[in-house]
């Protein structure tokens, strides 16, 4: 029990930036999600995204969040 508490305490002390997903993490989650879609869902996603694939568009919100041309964005995107 003590070891678990110490490990949890150490994790909470890490900088927030180390806990972020980052682009690679978002792409991995997108690929996993894409692999679990039904045929119908895959077709609907393809219709929405066109030539793009789900793992490649998962970082879109992060990219536009820091783009000066898109500021100010609604708080829901943060």
Helices and strands as residue ranges (DSSP letters): H 2-12, H 16-19, H 22-35, H 39-49, H 54-57, H 60-65, G 68-70, G 75-77
